[in-house]
Amino acid sequence: MKISENLYSYPEQGMMDSNTYVVLGNPGVIIDPGNASYLPSLVRAMRQDGIQPEDIGTIVNTHLHADHCGANEGFKE
């Protein structure tokens, strides 16, 4: 969901997931990609907003719980 020109928000998809934010820029930034189980759904939602995973150059985590950073490696791939 677009919040402003370069800021998007994606709500948690289920248990043990987190809210995710994307800031478009050079590079684009994803904050808390969430739980790896919900990564396909997150990527679909991003693509619906016109954001490709390749647009993201930086992953930021607010902390190291699996519900916030579990999808880091999958998102990189």
Biopython code that builds the backbone (N, CA, C, O; Angstrom):
import numpy as np
from Bio.PDB.StructureBuilder import StructureBuilder

atoms = [
    (1, "MET", "N", (0.846, -1.180, 0.000)),
    (1, "MET", "CA", (0.000, 0.000, 0.000)),
    (1, "MET", "C", (0.893, 1.245, 0.000)),
    (1, "MET", "O", (1.769, 1.406, 0.850)),
    (2, "LYS", "N", (0.647, 2.097, -0.958)),
    (2, "LYS", "CA", (1.423, 3.330, -1.078)),
    (2, "LYS", "C", (1.003, 4.310, 0.007)),
    (2, "LYS", "O", (-0.181, 4.607, 0.164)),
    (3, "ILE", "N", (1.981, 4.809, 0.754)),
    (3, "ILE", "CA", (1.717, 5.799, 1.800)),
    (3, "ILE", "C", (2.043, 7.198, 1.291)),
    (3, "ILE", "O", (1.282, 8.140, 1.512)),
    (4, "SER", "N", (3.172, 7.324, 0.613)),
    (4, "SER", "CA", (3.567, 8.599, 0.008)),
    (4, "SER", "C", (4.358, 8.288, -1.257)),
    (4, "SER", "O", (4.446, 7.129, -1.663)),
    (5, "GLU", "N", (4.923, 9.291, -1.870)),
    (5, "GLU", "CA", (5.592, 9.116, -3.156)),
    (5, "GLU", "C", (6.569, 7.946, -3.187)),
    (5, "GLU", "O", (6.593, 7.190, -4.158)),
    (6, "ASN", "N", (7.370, 7.786, -2.143)),
    (6, "ASN", "CA", (8.405, 6.751, -2.138)),
    (6, "ASN", "C", (8.276, 5.754, -0.995)),
    (6, "ASN", "O", (9.182, 4.946, -0.794)),
    (7, "LEU", "N", (7.189, 5.783, -0.245)),
    (7, "LEU", "CA", (7.033, 4.932, 0.931)),
    (7, "LEU", "C", (5.830, 4.014, 0.780)),
    (7, "LEU", "O", (4.725, 4.453, 0.461)),
    (8, "TYR", "N", (6.069, 2.728, 1.017)),
    (8, "TYR", "CA", (5.023, 1.707, 0.920)),
    (8, "TYR", "C", (4.997, 0.899, 2.205)),
    (8, "TYR", "O", (6.027, 0.698, 2.847)),
    (9, "SER", "N", (3.811, 0.439, 2.572)),
    (9, "SER", "CA", (3.623, -0.363, 3.780)),
    (9, "SER", "C", (2.909, -1.661, 3.416)),
    (9, "SER", "O", (1.951, -1.659, 2.643)),
    (10, "TYR", "N", (3.391, -2.776, 3.985)),
    (10, "TYR", "CA", (2.774, -4.085, 3.762)),
    (10, "TYR", "C", (2.503, -4.703, 5.121)),
    (10, "TYR", "O", (3.442, -4.989, 5.864)),
    (11, "PRO", "N", (1.219, -4.917, 5.468)),
    (11, "PRO", "CA", (0.883, -5.430, 6.793)),
    (11, "PRO", "C", (1.299, -6.886, 6.952)),
    (11, "PRO", "O", (1.454, -7.612, 5.969)),
    (12, "GLU", "N", (1.476, -7.297, 8.185)),
    (12, "GLU", "CA", (1.831, -8.687, 8.468)),
    (12, "GLU", "C", (0.813, -9.621, 7.830)),
    (12, "GLU", "O", (-0.377, -9.314, 7.753)),
    (13, "GLN", "N", (1.309, -10.771, 7.373)),
    (13, "GLN", "CA", (0.468, -11.724, 6.650)),
    (13, "GLN", "C", (-0.137, -12.789, 7.555)),
    (13, "GLN", "O", (-1.090, -13.458, 7.155)),
    (14, "GLY", "N", (0.385, -12.962, 8.746)),
    (14, "GLY", "CA", (-0.127, -13.987, 9.644)),
    (14, "GLY", "C", (0.714, -14.072, 10.900)),
    (14, "GLY", "O", (1.504, -13.178, 11.202)),
    (15, "MET", "N", (0.531, -15.162, 11.623)),
    (15, "MET", "CA", (1.264, -15.376, 12.877)),
    (15, "MET", "C", (2.765, -15.355, 12.624)),
    (15, "MET", "O", (3.251, -15.918, 11.643)),
    (16, "MET", "N", (3.471, -14.716, 13.498)),
    (16, "MET", "CA", (4.928, -14.640, 13.450)),
    (16, "MET", "C", (5.445, -13.966, 12.174)),
    (16, "MET", "O", (6.463, -14.376, 11.615)),
    (17, "ASP", "N", (4.743, -12.942, 11.727)),
    (17, "ASP", "CA", (5.194, -12.111, 10.629)),
    (17, "ASP", "C", (5.242, -10.681, 11.142)),
    (17, "ASP", "O", (4.783, -10.412, 12.251)),
    (18, "SER", "N", (5.782, -9.770, 10.368)),
    (18, "SER", "CA", (5.856, -8.376, 10.801)),
    (18, "SER", "C", (5.376, -7.455, 9.691)),
    (18, "SER", "O", (5.262, -7.856, 8.533)),
    (19, "ASN", "N", (5.101, -6.226, 10.063)),
    (19, "ASN", "CA", (4.822, -5.205, 9.060)),
    (19, "ASN", "C", (6.125, -4.922, 8.315)),
    (19, "ASN", "O", (7.203, -4.905, 8.909)),
    (20, "THR", "N", (6.009, -4.701, 7.018)),
    (20, "THR", "CA", (7.172, -4.442, 6.177)),
    (20, "THR", "C", (6.992, -3.082, 5.517)),
    (20, "THR", "O", (5.885, -2.694, 5.145)),
    (21, "TYR", "N", (8.098, -2.373, 5.382)),
    (21, "TYR", "CA", (8.073, -1.074, 4.726)),
    (21, "TYR", "C", (9.103, -1.058, 3.608)),
    (21, "TYR", "O", (10.177, -1.646, 3.732)),
    (22, "VAL", "N", (8.770, -0.384, 2.520)),
    (22, "VAL", "CA", (9.685, -0.212, 1.397)),
    (22, "VAL", "C", (9.818, 1.286, 1.134)),
    (22, "VAL", "O", (8.826, 2.007, 1.021)),
    (23, "VAL", "N", (11.061, 1.728, 1.039)),
    (23, "VAL", "CA", (11.364, 3.112, 0.692)),
    (23, "VAL", "C", (12.090, 3.072, -0.648)),
    (23, "VAL", "O", (13.201, 2.551, -0.749)),
    (24, "LEU", "N", (11.452, 3.625, -1.671)),
    (24, "LEU", "CA", (12.076, 3.643, -2.996)),
    (24, "LEU", "C", (13.111, 4.742, -3.062)),
    (24, "LEU", "O", (12.923, 5.823, -2.503)),
    (25, "GLY", "N", (14.189, 4.464, -3.738)),
    (25, "GLY", "CA", (15.275, 5.423, -3.897)),
    (25, "GLY", "C", (16.426, 4.726, -4.568)),
    (25, "GLY", "O", (16.248, 3.697, -5.219)),
    (26, "ASN", "N", (17.601, 5.283, -4.413)),
    (26, "ASN", "CA", (18.782, 4.685, -5.016)),
    (26, "ASN", "C", (19.837, 4.507, -3.934)),
    (26, "ASN", "O", (20.614, 5.432, -3.699)),
    (27, "PRO", "N", (19.899, 3.365, -3.271)),
    (27, "PRO", "CA", (19.119, 2.154, -3.539)),
    (27, "PRO", "C", (17.780, 2.176, -2.828)),
    (27, "PRO", "O", (17.569, 2.969, -1.911)),
    (28, "GLY", "N", (16.871, 1.300, -3.253)),
    (28, "GLY", "CA", (15.636, 1.085, -2.532)),
    (28, "GLY", "C", (15.934, 0.327, -1.246)),
    (28, "GLY", "O", (16.913, -0.414, -1.167)),
    (29, "VAL", "N", (15.097, 0.514, -0.251)),
    (29, "VAL", "CA", (15.299, -0.098, 1.058)),
    (29, "VAL", "C", (14.045, -0.863, 1.451)),
    (29, "VAL", "O", (12.932, -0.361, 1.292)),
    (30, "ILE", "N", (14.222, -2.086, 1.967)),
    (30, "ILE", "CA", (13.116, -2.827, 2.562)),
    (30, "ILE", "C", (13.414, -2.946, 4.048)),
    (30, "ILE", "O", (14.524, -3.311, 4.435)),
    (31, "ILE", "N", (12.436, -2.644, 4.875)),
    (31, "ILE", "CA", (12.585, -2.697, 6.327)),
    (31, "ILE", "C", (11.747, -3.854, 6.841)),
    (31, "ILE", "O", (10.532, -3.889, 6.646)),
    (32, "ASP", "N", (12.405, -4.802, 7.501)),
    (32, "ASP", "CA", (11.765, -5.985, 8.086)),
    (32, "ASP", "C", (10.993, -6.794, 7.041)),
    (32, "ASP", "O", (9.764, -6.730, 7.002)),
    (33, "PRO", "N", (11.699, -7.559, 6.191)),
    (33, "PRO", "CA", (11.005, -8.374, 5.189)),
    (33, "PRO", "C", (10.112, -9.452, 5.787)),
    (33, "PRO", "O", (9.300, -10.038, 5.071)),
    (34, "GLY", "N", (10.239, -9.724, 7.061)),
    (34, "GLY", "CA", (9.311, -10.629, 7.734)),
    (34, "GLY", "C", (9.742, -12.080, 7.756)),
    (34, "GLY", "O", (10.922, -12.406, 7.622)),
    (35, "ASN", "N", (8.751, -12.943, 7.928)),
    (35, "ASN", "CA", (8.943, -14.382, 8.029)),
    (35, "ASN", "C", (9.074, -14.967, 6.629)),
    (35, "ASN", "O", (8.331, -14.593, 5.722)),
    (36, "ALA", "N", (10.023, -15.888, 6.454)),
    (36, "ALA", "CA", (10.263, -16.485, 5.143)),
    (36, "ALA", "C", (9.026, -17.172, 4.574)),
    (36, "ALA", "O", (8.870, -17.234, 3.354)),
    (37, "SER", "N", (8.159, -17.679, 5.414)),
    (37, "SER", "CA", (6.945, -18.370, 4.949)),
    (37, "SER", "C", (6.022, -17.447, 4.159)),
    (37, "SER", "O", (5.269, -17.898, 3.296)),
    (38, "TYR", "N", (6.086, -16.165, 4.459)),
    (38, "TYR", "CA", (5.187, -15.202, 3.825)),
    (38, "TYR", "C", (5.864, -14.394, 2.718)),
    (38, "TYR", "O", (5.254, -13.478, 2.165)),
    (39, "LEU", "N", (7.111, -14.718, 2.390)),
    (39, "LEU", "CA", (7.847, -13.951, 1.384)),
    (39, "LEU", "C", (7.170, -13.948, 0.012)),
    (39, "LEU", "O", (7.095, -12.888, -0.608)),
    (40, "PRO", "N", (6.674, -15.082, -0.492)),
    (40, "PRO", "CA", (6.007, -15.032, -1.807)),
    (40, "PRO", "C", (4.835, -14.049, -1.844)),
    (40, "PRO", "O", (4.635, -13.352, -2.838)),
    (41, "SER", "N", (4.076, -13.998, -0.773)),
    (41, "SER", "CA", (2.935, -13.072, -0.695)),
    (41, "SER", "C", (3.419, -11.622, -0.675)),
    (41, "SER", "O", (2.829, -10.758, -1.324)),
    (42, "LEU", "N", (4.482, -11.362, 0.063)),
    (42, "LEU", "CA", (5.046, -10.008, 0.122)),
    (42, "LEU", "C", (5.531, -9.572, -1.254)),
    (42, "LEU", "O", (5.239, -8.459, -1.692)),
    (43, "VAL", "N", (6.265, -10.438, -1.934)),
    (43, "VAL", "CA", (6.791, -10.097, -3.260)),
    (43, "VAL", "C", (5.649, -9.849, -4.249)),
    (43, "VAL", "O", (5.731, -8.941, -5.076)),
    (44, "ARG", "N", (4.584, -10.655, -4.168)),
    (44, "ARG", "CA", (3.413, -10.419, -5.039)),
    (44, "ARG", "C", (2.811, -9.047, -4.778)),
    (44, "ARG", "O", (2.487, -8.321, -5.718)),
    (45, "ALA", "N", (2.659, -8.688, -3.512)),
    (45, "ALA", "CA", (2.082, -7.387, -3.161)),
    (45, "ALA", "C", (2.973, -6.246, -3.653)),
    (45, "ALA", "O", (2.479, -5.234, -4.150)),
    (46, "MET", "N", (4.278, -6.416, -3.510)),
    (46, "MET", "CA", (5.200, -5.390, -3.999)),
    (46, "MET", "C", (5.082, -5.235, -5.511)),
    (46, "MET", "O", (5.051, -4.117, -6.026)),
    (47, "ARG", "N", (5.018, -6.354, -6.216)),
    (47, "ARG", "CA", (4.907, -6.287, -7.684)),
    (47, "ARG", "C", (3.596, -5.634, -8.107)),
    (47, "ARG", "O", (3.556, -4.938, -9.122)),
    (48, "GLN", "N", (2.526, -5.847, -7.349)),
    (48, "GLN", "CA", (1.255, -5.191, -7.657)),
    (48, "GLN", "C", (1.387, -3.672, -7.544)),
    (48, "GLN", "O", (0.673, -2.926, -8.214)),
    (49, "ASP", "N", (2.307, -3.225, -6.689)),
    (49, "ASP", "CA", (2.568, -1.793, -6.545)),
    (49, "ASP", "C", (3.643, -1.299, -7.512)),
    (49, "ASP", "O", (4.054, -0.140, -7.451)),
    (50, "GLY", "N", (4.095, -2.181, -8.405)),
    (50, "GLY", "CA", (5.097, -1.794, -9.386)),
    (50, "GLY", "C", (6.526, -1.851, -8.875)),
    (50, "GLY", "O", (7.429, -1.296, -9.501)),
    (51, "ILE", "N", (6.745, -2.519, -7.739)),
    (51, "ILE", "CA", (8.085, -2.626, -7.158)),
    (51, "ILE", "C", (8.617, -4.028, -7.426)),
    (51, "ILE", "O", (7.984, -5.022, -7.071)),
    (52, "GLN", "N", (9.784, -4.095, -8.056)),
    (52, "GLN", "CA", (10.445, -5.370, -8.293)),
    (52, "GLN", "C", (11.484, -5.598, -7.196)),
    (52, "GLN", "O", (12.104, -4.640, -6.735)),
    (53, "PRO", "N", (11.685, -6.840, -6.770)),
    (53, "PRO", "CA", (12.715, -7.100, -5.755)),
    (53, "PRO", "C", (14.085, -6.540, -6.154)),
    (53, "PRO", "O", (14.872, -6.138, -5.297)),
    (54, "GLU", "N", (14.360, -6.518, -7.451)),
    (54, "GLU", "CA", (15.635, -5.984, -7.935)),
    (54, "GLU", "C", (15.774, -4.486, -7.677)),
    (54, "GLU", "O", (16.883, -3.952, -7.727)),
    (55, "ASP", "N", (14.655, -3.798, -7.399)),
    (55, "ASP", "CA", (14.682, -2.366, -7.094)),
    (55, "ASP", "C", (15.259, -2.093, -5.708)),
    (55, "ASP", "O", (15.590, -0.954, -5.378)),
    (56, "ILE", "N", (15.376, -3.154, -4.895)),
    (56, "ILE", "CA", (15.806, -3.011, -3.501)),
    (56, "ILE", "C", (17.288, -3.350, -3.396)),
    (56, "ILE", "O", (17.720, -4.423, -3.816)),
    (57, "GLY", "N", (18.057, -2.436, -2.837)),
    (57, "GLY", "CA", (19.491, -2.654, -2.671)),
    (57, "GLY", "C", (19.922, -2.838, -1.236)),
    (57, "GLY", "O", (21.048, -3.261, -0.974)),
    (58, "THR", "N", (19.031, -2.520, -0.289)),
    (58, "THR", "CA", (19.391, -2.586, 1.119)),
    (58, "THR", "C", (18.256, -3.198, 1.921)),
    (58, "THR", "O", (17.092, -2.833, 1.756)),
    (59, "ILE", "N", (18.611, -4.137, 2.792)),
    (59, "ILE", "CA", (17.664, -4.726, 3.736)),
    (59, "ILE", "C", (18.010, -4.192, 5.123)),
    (59, "ILE", "O", (19.158, -4.277, 5.557)),
    (60, "VAL", "N", (17.013, -3.643, 5.816)),
    (60, "VAL", "CA", (17.193, -3.122, 7.167)),
    (60, "VAL", "C", (16.269, -3.895, 8.089)),
    (60, "VAL", "O", (15.099, -4.107, 7.771)),
    (61, "ASN", "N", (16.795, -4.317, 9.234)),
    (61, "ASN", "CA", (15.975, -4.982, 10.242)),
    (61, "ASN", "C", (15.961, -4.148, 11.508)),
    (61, "ASN", "O", (16.991, -3.644, 11.953)),
    (62, "THR", "N", (14.762, -4.010, 12.082)),
    (62, "THR", "CA", (14.655, -3.273, 13.333)),
    (62, "THR", "C", (15.226, -4.070, 14.493)),
    (62, "THR", "O", (15.726, -3.493, 15.459)),
    (63, "HIS", "N", (15.154, -5.404, 14.402)),
    (63, "HIS", "CA", (15.801, -6.290, 15.367)),
    (63, "HIS", "C", (15.827, -7.698, 14.797)),
    (63, "HIS", "O", (15.244, -7.953, 13.743)),
    (64, "LEU", "N", (16.497, -8.613, 15.484)),
    (64, "LEU", "CA", (16.802, -9.918, 14.906)),
    (64, "LEU", "C", (15.874, -11.039, 15.354)),
    (64, "LEU", "O", (16.342, -12.146, 15.620)),
    (65, "HIS", "N", (14.591, -10.788, 15.444)),
    (65, "HIS", "CA", (13.627, -11.864, 15.655)),
    (65, "HIS", "C", (13.231, -12.405, 14.285)),
    (65, "HIS", "O", (13.176, -11.658, 13.309)),
    (66, "ALA", "N", (12.955, -13.710, 14.216)),
    (66, "ALA", "CA", (12.656, -14.365, 12.935)),
    (66, "ALA", "C", (11.465, -13.740, 12.221)),
    (66, "ALA", "O", (11.414, -13.753, 10.992)),
    (67, "ASP", "N", (10.513, -13.197, 12.961)),
    (67, "ASP", "CA", (9.356, -12.590, 12.309)),
    (67, "ASP", "C", (9.713, -11.286, 11.600)),
    (67, "ASP", "O", (8.924, -10.783, 10.800)),
    (68, "HIS", "N", (10.874, -10.744, 11.880)),
    (68, "HIS", "CA", (11.319, -9.520, 11.219)),
    (68, "HIS", "C", (12.408, -9.771, 10.171)),
    (68, "HIS", "O", (12.462, -9.082, 9.153)),
    (69, "CYS", "N", (13.269, -10.755, 10.422)),
    (69, "CYS", "CA", (14.420, -10.943, 9.529)),
    (69, "CYS", "C", (14.489, -12.334, 8.908)),
    (69, "CYS", "O", (15.444, -12.627, 8.188)),
    (70, "GLY", "N", (13.521, -13.189, 9.158)),
    (70, "GLY", "CA", (13.572, -14.546, 8.627)),
    (70, "GLY", "C", (13.604, -14.638, 7.115)),
    (70, "GLY", "O", (14.107, -15.618, 6.565)),
    (71, "ALA", "N", (13.078, -13.639, 6.438)),
    (71, "ALA", "CA", (13.036, -13.651, 4.966)),
    (71, "ALA", "C", (14.231, -12.953, 4.320)),
    (71, "ALA", "O", (14.270, -12.813, 3.097)),
    (72, "ASN", "N", (15.205, -12.512, 5.116)),
    (72, "ASN", "CA", (16.355, -11.787, 4.550)),
    (72, "ASN", "C", (17.036, -12.566, 3.437)),
    (72, "ASN", "O", (17.205, -12.043, 2.335)),
    (73, "GLU", "N", (17.427, -13.796, 3.701)),
    (73, "GLU", "CA", (18.171, -14.575, 2.709)),
    (73, "GLU", "C", (17.309, -14.864, 1.470)),
    (73, "GLU", "O", (17.782, -14.755, 0.339)),
    (74, "GLY", "N", (16.060, -15.227, 1.692)),
    (74, "GLY", "CA", (15.168, -15.492, 0.562)),
    (74, "GLY", "C", (14.950, -14.260, -0.287)),
    (74, "GLY", "O", (14.879, -14.353, -1.512)),
    (75, "PHE", "N", (14.843, -13.110, 0.349)),
    (75, "PHE", "CA", (14.655, -11.875, -0.409)),
    (75, "PHE", "C", (15.899, -11.563, -1.246)),
    (75, "PHE", "O", (15.778, -11.100, -2.380)),
    (76, "LYS", "N", (17.072, -11.809, -0.707)),
    (76, "LYS", "CA", (18.312, -11.576, -1.466)),
    (76, "LYS", "C", (18.344, -12.417, -2.730)),
    (76, "LYS", "O", (18.801, -11.961, -3.778)),
    (77, "GLU", "N", (17.854, -13.652, -2.625)),
    (77, "GLU", "CA", (17.858, -14.559, -3.777)),
    (77, "GLU", "C", (16.865, -14.078, -4.812)),
    (77, "GLU", "O", (16.716, -14.704, -5.861)),
]
sb = StructureBuilder()
sb.init_structure("model")
sb.init_model(0)
sb.init_chain("A")
sb.init_seg("    ")
for serial, (resi, resn, name, xyz) in enumerate(atoms, 1):
    if name == "N":
        sb.init_residue(resn, " ", resi, " ")
    sb.init_atom(name, np.array(xyz, "f"), 0.0, 1.0, " ", f" {name:<3s}", serial, name[0])
structure = sb.get_structure()
